[in-house]
Amino acid sequence: MYAWFKKQRISIYGKGNMTQITATVQAREDKKPNQLRAAGILPANIYGEGKSVAVQLKQQDFVKLYNQAGESGLIYLTLEGDKEKHPVMIEEAQADSLSGKFVHVSFHQVSLKEKISAEIPVEIEGEFNVLGGVMVLVKDTVEVEALPTDLPEKFVFLAENLKEIGQTITYKDLSFDRSKVSLVLGEEGEDEPLIIVQEQKAEVEEVAEVVEEGTEGSEAASTEDKPAEETATE
């Protein structure tokens, strides 16, 4: 049965971003970072060509930008007052652990003529309908190398293509333009699993065994703790 699935070309397809993502930033004001954040302004830096430029943008504008580009999307950044567009990627977006708001972002300027490596997110769409099975996403990103303009936005897998327990989706099932994008592979090569379907029952049985062992241990300890006379009476 599994061979039949393979003939149907089950794959995780790479989805490119057809829309050019642009954003405008301003030169950093001469204020402390906390003062900027209190006013809804996000401090940022653009790194590249051996230098760093301190900039800022509105918190709400960056949230929209991050939702569009993530950390693997190409962004054309313009400094207010300058017409030149700088190709950058989000290198790091720091967020407050309590409020969840971004506190600083680092942009990394890239060359459109040089290949770079990036972690591309794996997303699952559709409904998982394998009776008694659990879908496990082994890796939620895939590392690739490509020119910044050729990087996939994400890899998308359709959950309804999973049909049975024991089914495994590997790097071999990734569908993308291999003439432009190459995978960065580990020791298992393209046989490394990305998604697997496990039997749900096995997980339940394991929990039951742990509970049973814990109960037996408690009963034994309870018997040992009783006075000798009481134990003999029983």
MDAnalysis code that builds the backbone (N, CA, C; Angstrom):
import MDAnalysis as mda
import numpy as np

u = mda.Universe.empty(702, n_residues=234, atom_resindex=np.repeat(np.arange(234), 3), trajectory=True)
u.add_TopologyAttr("name", ["N", "CA", "C"] * 234)
u.add_TopologyAttr("resid", np.arange(1, 235))
u.add_TopologyAttr("resname", ["MET", "TYR", "ALA", "TRP", "PHE", "LYS", "LYS", "GLN", "ARG", "ILE", "SER", "ILE", "TYR", "GLY", "LYS", "GLY", "ASN", "MET", "THR", "GLN", "ILE", "THR", "ALA", "THR", "VAL", "GLN", "ALA", "ARG", "GLU", "ASP", "LYS", "LYS", "PRO", "ASN", "GLN", "LEU", "ARG", "ALA", "ALA", "GLY", "ILE", "LEU", "PRO", "ALA", "ASN", "ILE", "TYR", "GLY", "GLU", "GLY", "LYS", "SER", "VAL", "ALA", "VAL", "GLN", "LEU", "LYS", "GLN", "GLN", "ASP", "PHE", "VAL", "LYS", "LEU", "TYR", "ASN", "GLN", "ALA", "GLY", "GLU", "SER", "GLY", "LEU", "ILE", "TYR", "LEU", "THR", "LEU", "GLU", "GLY", "ASP", "LYS", "GLU", "LYS", "HIS", "PRO", "VAL", "MET", "ILE", "GLU", "GLU", "ALA", "GLN", "ALA", "ASP", "SER", "LEU", "SER", "GLY", "LYS", "PHE", "VAL", "HIS", "VAL", "SER", "PHE", "HIS", "GLN", "VAL", "SER", "LEU", "LYS", "GLU", "LYS", "ILE", "SER", "ALA", "GLU", "ILE", "PRO", "VAL", "GLU", "ILE", "GLU", "GLY", "GLU", "PHE", "ASN", "VAL", "LEU", "GLY", "GLY", "VAL", "MET", "VAL", "LEU", "VAL", "LYS", "ASP", "THR", "VAL", "GLU", "VAL", "GLU", "ALA", "LEU", "PRO", "THR", "ASP", "LEU", "PRO", "GLU", "LYS", "PHE", "VAL", "PHE", "LEU", "ALA", "GLU", "ASN", "LEU", "LYS", "GLU", "ILE", "GLY", "GLN", "THR", "ILE", "THR", "TYR", "LYS", "ASP", "LEU", "SER", "PHE", "ASP", "ARG", "SER", "LYS", "VAL", "SER", "LEU", "VAL", "LEU", "GLY", "GLU", "GLU", "GLY", "GLU", "ASP", "GLU", "PRO", "LEU", "ILE", "ILE", "VAL", "GLN", "GLU", "GLN", "LYS", "ALA", "GLU", "VAL", "GLU", "GLU", "VAL", "ALA", "GLU", "VAL", "VAL", "GLU", "GLU", "GLY", "THR", "GLU", "GLY", "SER", "GLU", "ALA", "ALA", "SER", "THR", "GLU", "ASP", "LYS", "PRO", "ALA", "GLU", "GLU", "THR", "ALA", "THR", "GLU"])
u.atoms.positions = np.array([
    [0.836, -1.212, 0.000],
    [0.000, 0.000, 0.000],
    [0.865, 1.255, 0.000],
    [1.961, 1.229, 0.765],
    [2.824, 2.409, 0.832],
    [3.431, 2.734, -0.527],
    [3.740, 1.681, -1.319],
    [4.291, 1.911, -2.653],
    [3.306, 2.701, -3.509],
    [2.022, 2.447, -3.305],
    [0.999, 3.183, -4.059],
    [1.057, 4.666, -3.721],
    [1.270, 4.966, -2.438],
    [1.373, 6.365, -2.036],
    [2.559, 7.027, -2.726],
    [3.682, 6.324, -2.789],
    [4.873, 6.903, -3.396],
    [4.638, 7.219, -4.872],
    [3.871, 6.381, -5.549],
    [3.590, 6.625, -6.956],
    [2.770, 7.891, -7.151],
    [2.043, 8.272, -6.104],
    [1.220, 9.472, -6.202],
    [2.035, 10.751, -5.967],
    [3.364, 10.606, -5.863],
    [4.277, 11.744, -5.724],
    [3.913, 12.619, -4.521],
    [3.829, 11.970, -3.367],
    [3.630, 12.731, -2.141],
    [4.860, 13.604, -1.945],
    [4.667, 14.882, -1.739],
    [5.829, 15.752, -1.598],
    [5.513, 16.956, -0.737],
    [6.584, 17.545, -0.239],
    [6.495, 18.832, 0.433],
    [7.000, 19.843, -0.585],
    [6.140, 20.706, -1.035],
    [6.547, 21.597, -2.114],
    [7.017, 22.946, -1.579],
    [8.052, 23.469, -2.221],
    [8.576, 24.770, -1.847],
    [7.720, 25.870, -2.434],
    [7.342, 26.813, -1.597],
    [6.502, 27.921, -2.050],
    [7.321, 29.201, -2.048],
    [7.444, 29.832, -3.206],
    [8.211, 31.063, -3.316],
    [7.362, 32.275, -2.996],
    [8.032, 33.364, -2.665],
    [7.321, 34.610, -2.382],
    [7.331, 35.462, -3.642],
    [6.167, 35.593, -4.285],
    [6.079, 36.299, -5.558],
    [6.021, 37.816, -5.381],
    [5.733, 38.275, -4.167],
    [5.612, 39.705, -3.909],
    [6.899, 40.246, -3.301],
    [7.411, 41.329, -3.856],
    [8.617, 41.943, -3.309],
    [8.261, 42.640, -1.994],
    [8.975, 42.280, -0.940],
    [8.706, 42.845, 0.383],
    [9.583, 44.073, 0.582],
    [8.962, 45.190, 0.884],
    [9.704, 46.438, 1.085],
    [9.352, 47.045, 2.439],
    [10.267, 47.855, 2.957],
    [10.028, 48.551, 4.224],
    [10.912, 49.793, 4.279],
    [10.461, 50.755, 5.060],
    [11.226, 51.995, 5.240],
    [11.570, 52.154, 6.715],
    [12.817, 52.503, 6.991],
    [13.257, 52.741, 8.364],
    [13.805, 54.158, 8.462],
    [13.925, 54.631, 9.693],
    [14.462, 55.974, 9.933],
    [15.788, 55.873, 10.682],
    [16.616, 56.894, 10.535],
    [17.851, 56.956, 11.310],
    [17.482, 57.002, 12.796],
    [18.258, 56.328, 13.630],
    [17.954, 56.224, 15.059],
    [17.989, 57.596, 15.740],
    [16.938, 57.904, 16.500],
    [16.909, 59.135, 17.283],
    [17.911, 59.046, 18.433],
    [18.362, 60.205, 18.885],
    [19.337, 60.250, 19.974],
    [18.609, 60.117, 21.315],
    [18.030, 58.951, 21.523],
    [17.315, 58.661, 22.762],
    [17.709, 57.273, 23.246],
    [17.460, 57.023, 24.528],
    [17.739, 55.698, 25.064],
    [16.749, 54.694, 24.470],
    [17.194, 53.443, 24.266],
    [16.317, 52.424, 23.676],
    [14.979, 52.278, 24.395],
    [14.989, 52.336, 25.729],
    [13.734, 52.182, 26.476],
    [12.769, 53.339, 26.223],
    [13.311, 54.524, 25.976],
    [12.456, 55.672, 25.659],
    [11.779, 55.473, 24.306],
    [12.533, 54.925, 23.362],
    [11.968, 54.653, 22.040],
    [10.873, 53.593, 22.139],
    [11.152, 52.534, 22.881],
    [10.173, 51.445, 23.012],
    [8.888, 51.932, 23.670],
    [9.025, 52.818, 24.667],
    [7.851, 53.356, 25.357],
    [6.967, 54.157, 24.402],
    [7.581, 54.683, 23.344],
    [6.836, 55.471, 22.356],
    [6.384, 54.613, 21.175],
    [6.552, 53.283, 21.303],
    [6.121, 52.390, 20.230],
    [7.105, 52.286, 19.085],
    [8.356, 52.677, 19.350],
    [9.408, 52.638, 18.328],
    [10.371, 51.487, 18.634],
    [10.733, 50.738, 17.610],
    [11.616, 49.584, 17.778],
    [13.039, 49.922, 17.322],
    [14.023, 49.854, 18.227],
    [15.419, 50.069, 17.828],
    [15.893, 48.916, 16.936],
    [16.717, 49.242, 15.950],
    [17.208, 48.212, 15.032],
    [18.596, 48.580, 14.531],
    [19.271, 47.591, 13.961],
    [20.577, 47.814, 13.343],
    [20.637, 47.080, 12.015],
    [21.312, 47.693, 11.058],
    [21.569, 47.046, 9.776],
    [23.058, 46.723, 9.733],
    [23.379, 45.425, 9.610],
    [24.771, 44.995, 9.576],
    [25.139, 44.587, 8.154],
    [26.345, 44.943, 7.752],
    [26.810, 44.559, 6.423],
    [27.955, 45.420, 5.963],
    [28.791, 44.841, 5.098],
    [29.950, 45.549, 4.553],
    [30.856, 46.074, 5.660],
    [30.952, 45.314, 6.741],
    [31.856, 45.658, 7.830],
    [31.423, 46.822, 8.690],
    [30.160, 47.192, 8.630],
    [29.691, 48.306, 9.453],
    [28.281, 48.040, 9.957],
    [27.874, 48.870, 10.910],
    [26.533, 48.766, 11.483],
    [25.875, 50.140, 11.458],
    [24.630, 50.178, 11.009],
    [23.877, 51.431, 10.955],
    [22.701, 51.324, 11.921],
    [22.621, 52.277, 12.864],
    [21.534, 52.285, 13.844],
    [20.300, 52.941, 13.236],
    [19.187, 52.198, 13.235],
    [17.943, 52.704, 12.659],
    [16.783, 52.407, 13.604],
    [15.594, 52.792, 13.192],
    [14.397, 52.522, 13.991],
    [13.191, 52.435, 13.065],
    [12.141, 51.784, 13.563],
    [10.868, 51.727, 12.848],
    [9.764, 51.475, 13.861],
    [8.535, 51.730, 13.463],
    [7.424, 51.541, 14.381],
    [7.252, 50.062, 14.712],
    [6.930, 49.791, 15.972],
    [6.723, 48.415, 16.428],
    [5.682, 47.704, 15.558],
    [4.562, 48.361, 15.297],
    [3.483, 47.745, 14.530],
    [3.894, 47.475, 13.087],
    [4.757, 48.339, 12.537],
    [5.232, 48.131, 11.168],
    [6.139, 46.907, 11.091],
    [6.954, 46.717, 12.140],
    [7.841, 45.552, 12.119],
    [7.057, 44.260, 12.293],
    [6.011, 44.281, 13.103],
    [5.192, 43.076, 13.285],
    [4.640, 42.620, 11.934],
    [4.133, 43.555, 11.145],
    [3.622, 43.228, 9.810],
    [4.739, 42.698, 8.917],
    [5.899, 43.344, 9.005],
    [7.049, 42.939, 8.194],
    [7.507, 41.532, 8.559],
    [7.555, 41.246, 9.848],
    [8.000, 39.930, 10.325],
    [7.024, 38.842, 9.897],
    [5.738, 39.152, 9.934],
    [4.731, 38.184, 9.504],
    [4.853, 37.883, 8.012],
    [5.296, 38.863, 7.249],
    [5.475, 38.680, 5.813],
    [6.746, 37.906, 5.483],
    [7.850, 38.316, 6.093],
    [9.161, 37.809, 5.684],
    [9.719, 36.711, 6.578],
    [9.343, 36.707, 7.852],
    [9.972, 35.766, 8.767],
    [11.470, 36.021, 8.824],
    [12.248, 34.963, 9.067],
    [13.701, 35.127, 9.129],
    [14.391, 34.549, 7.903],
    [13.604, 34.217, 6.870],
    [14.203, 33.669, 5.653],
    [13.756, 34.419, 4.402],
    [12.952, 35.469, 4.582],
    [12.465, 36.233, 3.436],
    [13.357, 37.420, 3.117],
    [13.469, 37.721, 1.842],
    [14.275, 38.852, 1.385],
    [13.457, 40.138, 1.496],
    [14.062, 41.158, 2.099],
    [13.400, 42.449, 2.301],
    [14.235, 43.537, 1.626],
    [13.561, 44.437, 0.933],
    [14.251, 45.592, 0.351],
    [13.993, 46.782, 1.270],
    [15.047, 47.155, 1.997],
    [14.935, 48.173, 3.038],
    [15.413, 49.527, 2.509],
    [14.630, 50.558, 2.778],
    [14.991, 51.917, 2.367],
    [15.126, 52.798, 3.601],
    [16.218, 53.536, 3.675],
    [16.408, 54.488, 4.763],
    [15.708, 55.783, 4.374],
    [14.844, 56.271, 5.246],
    [14.050, 57.465, 4.944],
    [14.946, 58.614, 4.464],
    [14.584, 59.194, 3.309],
    [15.384, 60.261, 2.727],
    [16.377, 59.763, 1.699],
    [16.476, 58.424, 1.565],
    [17.402, 57.814, 0.609],
    [16.597, 56.906, -0.320],
    [16.793, 57.012, -1.614],
    [16.015, 56.233, -2.577],
    [16.555, 54.814, -2.772],
    [17.796, 54.566, -2.360],
    [18.410, 53.257, -2.598],
    [17.752, 52.170, -1.744],
    [17.488, 51.023, -2.376],
    [16.923, 49.880, -1.665],
    [18.039, 48.904, -1.292],
    [18.084, 48.536, -0.023],
    [19.119, 47.633, 0.467],
    [18.511, 46.248, 0.700],
    [19.015, 45.213, 0.012],
    [18.492, 43.856, 0.250],
    [18.994, 43.325, 1.591],
    [18.077, 42.991, 2.467],
    [18.439, 42.508, 3.800],
    [17.561, 41.320, 4.173],
    [17.984, 40.631, 5.230],
    [17.164, 39.591, 5.847],
    [17.176, 39.828, 7.350],
    [16.146, 39.363, 8.017],
    [16.093, 39.502, 9.472],
    [17.019, 38.456, 10.079],
    [18.068, 38.930, 10.714],
    [19.045, 38.017, 11.312],
    [18.612, 37.579, 12.707],
    [18.072, 38.529, 13.468],
    [17.619, 38.213, 14.826],
    [16.553, 39.212, 15.258],
    [15.468, 38.698, 15.786],
    [14.400, 39.543, 16.320],
    [14.216, 39.193, 17.790],
    [14.651, 40.087, 18.669],
    [14.570, 39.840, 20.107],
    [13.229, 40.326, 20.644],
    [12.607, 39.488, 21.474],
    [11.305, 39.840, 22.043],
    [11.340, 39.711, 23.559],
    [10.540, 40.520, 24.228],
    [10.427, 40.459, 25.681],
    [9.705, 39.172, 26.070],
    [10.257, 38.434, 27.022],
    [9.687, 37.136, 27.394],
    [8.325, 37.256, 28.072],
    [8.028, 38.399, 28.664],
    [6.752, 38.576, 29.360],
    [5.678, 39.181, 28.458],
    [6.000, 40.300, 27.829],
    [5.001, 40.991, 27.003],
    [4.891, 40.406, 25.597],
    [5.976, 39.762, 25.138],
    [5.981, 39.226, 23.780],
    [6.297, 40.273, 22.726],
    [6.460, 41.522, 23.145],
    [6.760, 42.590, 22.188],
    [8.231, 42.545, 21.779],
    [8.488, 42.911, 20.538],
    [9.865, 42.966, 20.064],
    [10.592, 44.126, 20.745],
    [11.862, 43.895, 21.079],
    [12.652, 44.933, 21.745],
    [13.836, 45.387, 20.889],
    [14.247, 44.555, 19.941],
    [15.343, 44.936, 19.037],
    [15.368, 43.980, 17.857],
    [15.760, 44.500, 16.708],
    [15.879, 43.646, 15.525],
    [17.197, 43.938, 14.818],
    [17.816, 42.870, 14.328],
    [19.053, 42.996, 13.556],
    [18.774, 42.586, 12.114],
    [19.048, 43.493, 11.182],
    [18.944, 43.192, 9.761],
    [20.349, 42.911, 9.227],
    [20.449, 41.919, 8.349],
    [21.741, 41.590, 7.747],
    [21.673, 41.854, 6.249],
    [22.526, 42.763, 5.775],
    [22.529, 43.079, 4.352],
    [23.171, 41.935, 3.570],
    [22.551, 41.554, 2.452],
    [23.043, 40.426, 1.657],
    [23.345, 40.877, 0.233],
    [24.178, 40.077, -0.433],
    [24.474, 40.318, -1.847],
    [23.544, 39.444, -2.682],
    [22.927, 40.022, -3.683],
    [22.013, 39.266, -4.538],
    [22.760, 38.328, -5.485],
    [24.096, 38.428, -5.499],
    [24.901, 37.602, -6.401],
    [25.619, 36.470, -5.679],
    [25.451, 36.386, -4.353],
    [26.132, 35.354, -3.576],
    [25.118, 34.462, -2.865],
    [25.374, 33.148, -2.914],
    [24.481, 32.205, -2.242],
    [24.629, 32.321, -0.727],
    [23.527, 32.128, -0.041],
    [23.523, 32.147, 1.418],
    [22.772, 30.917, 1.913],
    [22.964, 30.585, 3.177],
    [22.202, 29.489, 3.780],
    [21.100, 30.081, 4.645],
    [19.968, 29.405, 4.677],
    [18.827, 29.894, 5.455],
    [17.978, 28.719, 5.916],
    [17.330, 28.895, 7.070],
    [16.411, 27.889, 7.602],
    [15.009, 28.205, 7.076],
    [14.478, 27.319, 6.245],
    [13.161, 27.526, 5.649],
    [12.113, 26.767, 6.469],
    [11.051, 27.438, 6.916],
    [10.050, 26.759, 7.745],
    [9.253, 25.698, 6.985],
    [8.888, 24.637, 7.705],
    [8.020, 23.588, 7.165],
    [6.634, 23.780, 7.772],
    [5.625, 23.925, 6.934],
    [4.256, 24.120, 7.412],
    [3.364, 22.990, 6.919],
    [2.431, 22.587, 7.773],
    [1.490, 21.523, 7.424],
    [0.108, 22.128, 7.239],
    [-0.508, 21.817, 6.115],
    [-1.850, 22.312, 5.826],
    [-2.806, 21.133, 5.651],
    [-4.091, 21.390, 5.852],
    [-5.092, 20.344, 5.686],
    [-5.320, 19.556, 6.964],
    [-6.152, 18.519, 6.860],
    [-6.529, 17.717, 8.026],
    [-5.826, 16.370, 8.029],
    [-5.380, 15.976, 9.217],
    [-4.742, 14.678, 9.422],
    [-5.826, 13.681, 9.825],
    [-5.990, 12.601, 9.046],
    [-7.118, 11.694, 9.272],
    [-6.719, 10.225, 9.397],
    [-5.525, 9.939, 9.892],
    [-5.117, 8.546, 10.075],
    [-5.657, 8.053, 11.417],
    [-6.586, 7.112, 11.376],
    [-7.224, 6.603, 12.581],
    [-6.201, 5.927, 13.491],
    [-6.149, 6.362, 14.750],
    [-5.228, 5.770, 15.716],
    [-3.792, 6.213, 15.547],
    [-3.571, 7.194, 14.685],
    [-2.209, 7.651, 14.428],
    [-1.953, 9.050, 14.954],
    [-0.690, 9.354, 15.164],
    [-0.255, 10.681, 15.598],
    [0.779, 11.186, 14.597],
    [0.565, 12.379, 14.080],
    [1.516, 12.972, 13.142],
    [2.595, 13.713, 13.928],
    [3.846, 13.372, 13.665],
    [4.971, 13.991, 14.369],
    [5.812, 14.778, 13.370],
    [5.927, 16.078, 13.608],
    [6.786, 16.929, 12.782],
    [8.186, 16.870, 13.382],
    [9.057, 16.094, 12.766],
    [10.402, 15.866, 13.300],
    [11.248, 17.129, 13.203],
    [11.147, 17.831, 12.084],
    [11.903, 19.068, 11.887],
    [10.958, 20.133, 11.354],
    [10.967, 21.296, 11.994],
    [10.066, 22.360, 11.541],
    [10.755, 23.364, 10.623],
    [12.052, 23.137, 10.345],
    [12.765, 23.956, 9.363],
    [13.692, 23.062, 8.546],
    [14.014, 23.518, 7.354],
    [14.955, 22.815, 6.481],
    [16.015, 23.820, 6.036],
    [17.278, 23.470, 6.237],
    [18.352, 24.378, 5.845],
    [18.683, 24.195, 4.364],
    [18.743, 25.311, 3.652],
    [19.057, 25.275, 2.226],
    [20.098, 26.341, 1.900],
    [20.668, 26.220, 0.702],
    [21.577, 27.237, 0.176],
    [21.060, 27.697, -1.180],
    [21.044, 29.016, -1.382],
    [20.568, 29.565, -2.649],
    [20.874, 31.053, -2.693],
    [20.701, 31.641, -3.855],
    [20.757, 33.096, -3.938],
    [19.569, 33.653, -3.153],
    [19.708, 34.813, -2.536],
    [18.604, 35.374, -1.743],
    [17.283, 35.462, -2.502],
    [17.359, 35.718, -3.807],
    [16.132, 35.848, -4.603],
    [15.498, 34.500, -4.937],
    [16.238, 33.401, -4.721],
    [15.723, 32.067, -5.053],
    [15.275, 31.272, -3.831],
    [15.432, 31.826, -2.646],
    [15.057, 31.100, -1.432],
    [13.545, 30.859, -1.389],
    [13.117, 29.621, -1.095],
    [11.674, 29.384, -0.924],
    [11.174, 30.126, 0.314],
    [9.940, 30.566, 0.263],
    [9.347, 31.219, 1.433],
    [9.111, 30.195, 2.535],
    [8.655, 28.992, 2.123],
    [8.374, 27.918, 3.071],
    [8.175, 26.620, 2.303],
    [8.227, 25.503, 3.025],
    [7.886, 24.203, 2.460],
    [6.525, 23.808, 3.026],
    [5.600, 23.467, 2.143],
    [4.230, 23.155, 2.560],
    [3.926, 21.684, 2.308],
    [3.379, 21.013, 3.330],
    [2.976, 19.616, 3.192],
    [1.490, 19.488, 3.475],
    [0.792, 18.716, 2.642],
    [-0.645, 18.512, 2.809],
    [-0.887, 17.282, 3.683],
    [-1.477, 17.497, 4.856],
    [-1.656, 16.425, 5.840],
    [-2.519, 15.285, 5.318],
    [-3.435, 15.577, 4.399],
    [-4.312, 14.513, 3.896],
    [-3.557, 13.479, 3.065],
    [-2.293, 13.771, 2.706],
    [-1.484, 12.797, 1.972],
    [-0.932, 11.699, 2.875],
    [-1.078, 11.867, 4.173],
    [-0.671, 10.823, 5.109],
    [-1.827, 9.835, 5.244],
    [-1.547, 8.552, 4.973],
    [-2.626, 7.571, 4.888],
    [-2.537, 6.435, 5.893],
    [-1.338, 6.179, 6.460],
    [-1.224, 5.010, 7.333],
    [-0.144, 5.195, 8.387],
    [-0.280, 4.422, 9.470],
    [0.707, 4.427, 10.544],
    [2.012, 3.838, 10.021],
    [3.112, 4.473, 10.375],
    [4.416, 4.018, 9.910],
    [4.914, 4.772, 8.691],
    [4.056, 5.579, 8.104],
    [4.452, 6.349, 6.922],
    [5.453, 7.431, 7.317],
    [6.459, 7.628, 6.487],
    [7.509, 8.603, 6.766],
    [7.732, 9.500, 5.555],
    [7.819, 10.787, 5.804],
    [8.143, 11.759, 4.762],
    [9.561, 12.249, 5.031],
    [10.436, 12.164, 4.031],
    [11.842, 12.509, 4.209],
    [12.244, 13.677, 3.304],
    [13.527, 14.016, 3.368],
    [14.059, 15.083, 2.517],
    [13.871, 14.754, 1.034],
    [13.818, 13.451, 0.704],
    [13.624, 13.052, -0.691],
    [12.294, 13.551, -1.237],
    [11.336, 13.757, -0.346],
    [9.997, 14.160, -0.765],
    [9.856, 15.670, -0.939],
    [10.925, 16.414, -0.669],
    [10.883, 17.863, -0.864],
    [10.867, 18.177, -2.357],
    [9.956, 19.034, -2.750],
    [9.826, 19.411, -4.157],
    [10.169, 20.890, -4.322],
    [11.237, 21.167, -5.088],
    [11.673, 22.543, -5.310],
    [12.599, 22.556, -6.522],
    [13.006, 23.715, -6.946],
    [13.886, 23.849, -8.105],
    [15.319, 23.530, -7.676],
    [15.743, 22.300, -7.908],
    [17.065, 21.858, -7.456],
    [18.203, 22.462, -8.273],
    [17.888, 23.119, -9.366],
    [18.929, 23.800, -10.136],
    [19.305, 25.130, -9.485],
    [18.436, 25.625, -8.594],
    [18.687, 26.908, -7.945],
    [18.879, 26.787, -6.434],
    [18.288, 25.749, -5.856],
    [18.315, 25.584, -4.401],
    [18.919, 24.229, -4.061],
    [19.836, 24.199, -3.095],
    [20.428, 22.934, -2.653],
    [20.193, 22.748, -1.162],
    [20.046, 21.493, -0.755],
    [19.800, 21.164, 0.645],
    [21.111, 21.074, 1.415],
    [21.076, 21.480, 2.669],
    [22.202, 21.271, 3.578],
    [21.831, 20.051, 4.416],
    [22.485, 18.919, 4.139],
    [22.065, 17.641, 4.709],
    [22.956, 17.184, 5.859],
    [22.379, 16.352, 6.727],
    [23.115, 15.761, 7.831],
    [23.645, 14.394, 7.452],
    [23.983, 13.585, 8.453],
    [24.583, 12.271, 8.214],
    [23.647, 11.324, 7.471],
    [22.345, 11.442, 7.689],
    [21.386, 10.542, 7.045],
    [21.075, 10.940, 5.606],
    [21.596, 12.076, 5.177],
    [21.335, 12.524, 3.815],
    [19.858, 12.792, 3.587],
    [19.387, 12.488, 2.394],
    [17.989, 12.754, 2.058],
    [17.027, 11.738, 2.666],
    [17.569, 10.736, 3.377],
    [16.709, 9.763, 4.064],
    [16.279, 10.260, 5.443],
    [16.790, 11.406, 5.854],
    [16.427, 11.947, 7.169],
    [14.936, 12.282, 7.198],
    [14.214, 11.817, 8.225],
    [12.763, 12.051, 8.273],
    [12.402, 13.483, 8.640],
    [11.326, 13.949, 8.035],
    [10.766, 15.260, 8.352],
    [9.435, 15.112, 9.093],
    [8.629, 14.157, 8.632],
    [7.318, 13.900, 9.233],
    [7.127, 12.391, 9.320],
    [6.645, 11.906, 10.452],
    [6.349, 10.480, 10.591],
    [4.967, 10.316, 11.225],
    [4.354, 9.170, 10.953],
    [3.059, 8.843, 11.559],
    [3.281, 7.701, 12.538],
    [3.034, 7.959, 13.806],
    [3.219, 6.958, 14.846],
    [1.870, 6.464, 15.357],
    [1.901, 5.287, 15.974],
    [0.682, 4.727, 16.544],
    [0.387, 5.395, 17.878],
    [-0.783, 5.940, 18.019],
    [-1.162, 6.639, 19.243],
    [-1.249, 5.684, 20.426],
    [-1.655, 4.450, 20.180],
    [-1.846, 3.457, 21.229],
    [-0.565, 3.209, 22.004],
    [0.565, 3.195, 21.314],
    [1.847, 2.927, 21.960],
    [2.134, 3.959, 23.037],
    [1.796, 5.197, 22.770],
    [2.035, 6.275, 23.729],
    [1.144, 6.113, 24.954],
    [-0.117, 5.721, 24.729],
    [-1.061, 5.529, 25.831],
    [-0.617, 4.375, 26.714],
    [-0.161, 3.260, 26.090],
    [0.284, 2.097, 26.851],
    [1.488, 2.439, 27.717],
    [2.383, 3.247, 27.192],
    [3.580, 3.624, 27.942],
    [3.205, 4.399, 29.195],
    [2.248, 5.315, 29.076],
    [1.783, 6.085, 30.223],
    [1.128, 5.166, 31.243],
    [0.335, 4.193, 30.756],
    [-0.356, 3.262, 31.642],
    [0.642, 2.427, 32.436],
    [1.730, 1.994, 31.780],
    [2.747, 1.198, 32.457],
    [3.424, 1.997, 33.558],
    [3.699, 3.254, 33.293],
    [4.338, 4.112, 34.291],
    [3.435, 4.283, 35.503],
    [2.133, 4.506, 35.253],
    [1.171, 4.668, 36.338],
    [1.077, 3.393, 37.163],
    [1.053, 2.228, 36.467],
    [0.945, 0.942, 37.157],
    [2.163, 0.684, 38.025],
    [3.351, 0.980, 37.485],
    [4.573, 0.784, 38.258],
    [4.590, 1.682, 39.487],
    [4.116, 2.915, 39.316],
    [4.077, 3.857, 40.431],
    [3.131, 3.395, 41.518],
    [1.991, 2.789, 41.123],
    [1.005, 2.291, 42.086],
    [1.564, 1.126, 42.878],
    [2.233, 0.190, 42.163],
    [2.819, -0.965, 42.841],
    [3.896, -0.534, 43.826],
    [4.690, 0.462, 43.409],
    [5.746, 0.954, 44.295],
    [5.173, 1.579, 45.546],
    [4.060, 2.310, 45.402],
    [3.425, 2.972, 46.547],
    [2.865, 1.950, 47.515],
    [2.252, 0.865, 46.965],
    [1.680, -0.171, 47.824],
    [2.766, -0.881, 48.612],
    [3.897, -1.151, 47.930],
    [5.003, -1.837, 48.601],
    [5.562, -0.975, 49.715],
    [5.719, 0.315, 49.429],
    [6.255, 1.232, 50.433],
    [5.305, 1.344, 51.610],
    [3.995, 1.330, 51.327],
    [2.995, 1.443, 52.387],
    [3.059, 0.243, 53.311],
    [3.260, -0.962, 52.741],
    [3.341, -2.190, 53.538],
    [4.574, -2.185, 54.420],
    [5.694, -1.708, 53.850],
    [6.947, -1.677, 54.601],
    [6.877, -0.707, 55.764],
    [6.103, 0.374, 55.596],
    [6.028, 1.400, 56.632],
    [5.139, 0.996, 57.800],
    [4.281, -0.045, 57.616],
    [3.371, -0.438, 58.690],
    [4.137, -1.117, 59.822],
    [3.691, -0.944, 61.069],
    [4.326, -1.631, 62.208],
    [4.231, -3.139, 62.025],
    [5.163, -3.871, 62.601],
    [5.225, -5.332, 62.443],
    [3.948, -5.998, 62.925],
    [3.372, -5.543, 64.074],
    [2.174, -6.162, 64.632],
    [0.999, -6.007, 63.685],
    [0.857, -4.803, 63.109],
    [-0.271, -4.540, 62.224],
    [-0.188, -5.399, 60.977],
    [1.032, -5.580, 60.475],
    [1.224, -6.393, 59.282],
    [0.879, -7.841, 59.564],
    [1.278, -8.310, 60.737],
    [1.011, -9.701, 61.106],
    [-0.478, -9.939, 61.240],
    [-1.207, -8.961, 61.829],
    [-2.652, -9.088, 62.015],
    [-3.351, -9.250, 60.680],
    [-2.874, -8.473, 59.685],
    [-3.479, -8.568, 58.357],
    [-3.204, -9.931, 57.749],
])
